[in-house]
Amino acid sequence: FHLRWGCREVLYETSSDGSMYVSGLAMSKATQKKIVKADAYVAACDVPGIKRLVPQNWRELEFFDNIYKLVGVPVVTVQLRYNGWVTELQDLERSRQL
């Protein structure tokens, strides 16, 4: 896991048969940079983020070109923190109804 590291670029290579495969991820955090190599890669991105991350050459493949047809919806999340338990969370039965 590379938490709090931003993925700046997907590094890939094209094999002799024309198929493309990921060879690494260029990651950075503040002034630090590194290349991450793995057997499998997972990226959790919002729609604008995945559009920036996918290499332009991959758009020739329908699977990746379809990503550019997605439309993102702005989302706002709010986290409320309390000094103690919220009453409903103390009762297991009532917490399941939330």
Residue pairs with C-beta under 8 A, 6 or more apart in sequence:
2 27
2 36
4 29
5 27
5 28
5 29
5 34
6 27
6 28
6 29
7 25
7 26
7 27
7 43
7 53
8 26
8 27
8 28
9 25
9 26
9 55
10 22
10 25
10 26
10 53
10 54
10 55
11 22
11 23
11 24
11 25
11 26
11 35
12 20
12 21
12 22
12 23
12 55
12 58
13 20
13 21
13 23
14 20
15 21
20 57
20 58
20 61
22 41
23 37
24 35
24 36
24 37
25 35
25 36
25 41
26 33
26 35
27 33
27 34
27 35
27 36
28 34
43 50
43 53
45 53
46 72
47 70
47 71
47 72
48 72
50 67
51 67
51 68
51 70
54 64
54 67
58 64
58 65
59 65
59 68
88 94
88 95
88 97
88 98
89 95
